[in-house]
Amino acid sequence: MVTLLWVVVLTLLCGLGDALGFVYAARVWQDGAFRWAEALRSALSFQFGVLMYWLALRELAQWGVVSPEAQTLVWFGATIIGVAALSGRVLHWPLLDQGVAVLVLAGIAWLLLRTAE
């Protein structure tokens, strides 16, 4: 049970790091000029996300989850949830779009269960 909690925490931290990386990256070329501060924030966030991803993969490998597809699905789910949450716009999406997002996440969960090795 502790290991499952650790994998969840690492995965959420990975998703948070990568989500921040994407949010900052979206600001790098605003106003037609390269923003070094945003680029640095983006790069550092991605590096943090990668470190957390590697640590999560270590735990997943101990469970026998070595399929790159399954490992990537875990990362993708955490990252897309992080981007949606950090942007703050997901709550303003039309209800239909929110429903589709839930279905996409359910599809990710389905694929994760079906492709895990």
Backbone torsions as a table, in degrees:
resi	resn	phi	psi	omega
1	MET	NA	-39.9	178.9
2	VAL	-63.7	-39.8	179.9
3	THR	-64.3	-40.6	177.9
4	LEU	-61.7	-44.4	178.3
5	LEU	-61.6	-41.5	179.1
6	TRP	-62.3	-43.1	178.2
7	VAL	-63.7	-41.6	178.9
8	VAL	-62.8	-46.0	179.9
9	VAL	-62.0	-47.7	179.8
10	LEU	-61.5	-40.9	-179.6
11	THR	-66.5	-41.3	177.8
12	LEU	-65.9	-39.6	177.0
13	LEU	-65.8	-39.2	176.1
14	CYS	-61.0	-48.6	179.2
15	GLY	-62.1	-39.5	178.0
16	LEU	-63.9	-46.4	178.9
17	GLY	-59.7	-47.7	-179.2
18	ASP	-69.5	-36.9	177.7
19	ALA	-62.5	-44.5	176.0
20	LEU	-61.2	-39.4	177.4
21	GLY	-58.4	-42.5	179.0
22	PHE	-69.8	-40.6	179.9
23	VAL	-62.9	-47.0	178.6
24	TYR	-66.5	-37.8	-180.0
25	ALA	-61.7	-33.3	179.7
26	ALA	-65.2	-19.0	-178.9
27	ARG	-97.0	-4.6	-173.4
28	VAL	-62.5	-39.4	-175.6
29	TRP	-109.5	25.3	178.3
30	GLN	-70.6	146.0	-179.2
31	ASP	63.8	20.6	175.7
32	GLY	73.5	6.5	179.8
33	ALA	-122.8	146.1	179.0
34	PHE	-76.6	125.7	-179.6
35	ARG	-101.9	105.4	-175.8
36	TRP	-63.8	-38.7	-178.6
37	ALA	-63.0	-42.2	179.1
38	GLU	-68.6	-37.7	178.3
39	ALA	-63.8	-42.3	178.7
40	LEU	-65.4	-44.2	176.9
41	ARG	-59.3	-42.9	179.3
42	SER	-61.7	-49.1	-178.3
43	ALA	-62.2	-43.5	179.9
44	LEU	-66.2	-38.0	178.2
45	SER	-64.7	-44.5	177.4
46	PHE	-62.2	-39.9	179.3
47	GLN	-63.6	-41.7	175.8
48	PHE	-60.7	-45.1	179.4
49	GLY	-59.9	-41.7	179.3
50	VAL	-64.7	-43.4	178.7
51	LEU	-59.8	-45.6	178.6
52	MET	-64.7	-36.5	178.3
53	TYR	-63.4	-45.2	179.2
54	TRP	-61.1	-41.6	178.8
55	LEU	-65.9	-39.6	177.3
56	ALA	-65.1	-39.4	178.8
57	LEU	-62.8	-35.0	177.7
58	ARG	-59.0	-45.6	180.0
59	GLU	-68.6	-42.5	179.0
60	LEU	-61.9	-39.5	179.1
61	ALA	-62.5	-35.8	178.0
62	GLN	-65.8	-25.0	175.9
63	TRP	-85.6	-6.1	-178.4
64	GLY	91.4	7.0	177.5
65	VAL	-87.0	92.2	-177.5
66	VAL	-115.3	-2.0	179.3
67	SER	-69.1	124.6	177.2
68	PRO	-58.8	-32.3	178.8
69	GLU	-63.7	-47.5	-179.3
70	ALA	-65.4	-42.5	-179.8
71	GLN	-63.4	-40.5	-179.2
72	THR	-69.5	-35.9	178.8
73	LEU	-62.6	-39.1	177.3
74	VAL	-61.3	-47.8	179.7
75	TRP	-61.8	-46.8	-176.3
76	PHE	-61.1	-45.7	179.4
77	GLY	-58.5	-47.6	-179.8
78	ALA	-64.1	-40.5	-177.6
79	THR	-68.8	-44.8	-177.4
80	ILE	-67.2	-36.1	175.6
81	ILE	-65.5	-41.7	178.9
82	GLY	-62.3	-44.6	179.4
83	VAL	-62.4	-44.9	-179.9
84	ALA	-62.6	-42.1	-178.8
85	ALA	-69.5	-44.1	-177.2
86	LEU	-69.8	-31.1	179.4
87	SER	-69.1	-27.0	-179.7
88	GLY	74.6	2.0	-175.7
89	ARG	-93.7	-16.7	-174.0
90	VAL	-60.3	-32.4	179.3
91	LEU	-72.3	-15.1	179.0
92	HIS	-98.9	-2.4	176.4
93	TRP	-66.1	150.8	172.4
94	PRO	-58.5	151.6	-177.6
95	LEU	-55.9	-38.4	178.9
96	LEU	-60.8	-44.3	179.7
97	ASP	-65.3	-38.7	175.9
98	GLN	-62.9	-40.1	177.4
99	GLY	-63.5	-42.1	177.5
100	VAL	-62.7	-40.0	178.2
101	ALA	-60.7	-41.5	177.9
102	VAL	-64.0	-41.1	178.3
103	LEU	-64.8	-38.4	177.2
104	VAL	-62.2	-45.0	178.0
105	LEU	-63.9	-37.1	175.6
106	ALA	-64.8	-37.5	176.2
107	GLY	-64.5	-38.7	176.7
108	ILE	-62.9	-45.0	178.4
109	ALA	-61.4	-41.4	178.1
110	TRP	-59.5	-49.6	-179.6
111	LEU	-64.0	-37.6	178.4
112	LEU	-60.1	-45.9	179.8
113	LEU	-67.7	-35.5	-176.5
114	ARG	-80.7	-26.3	-175.4
115	THR	-102.5	-7.5	-178.1
116	ALA	-61.4	138.1	177.7
117	GLU	-118.3	NA	NA
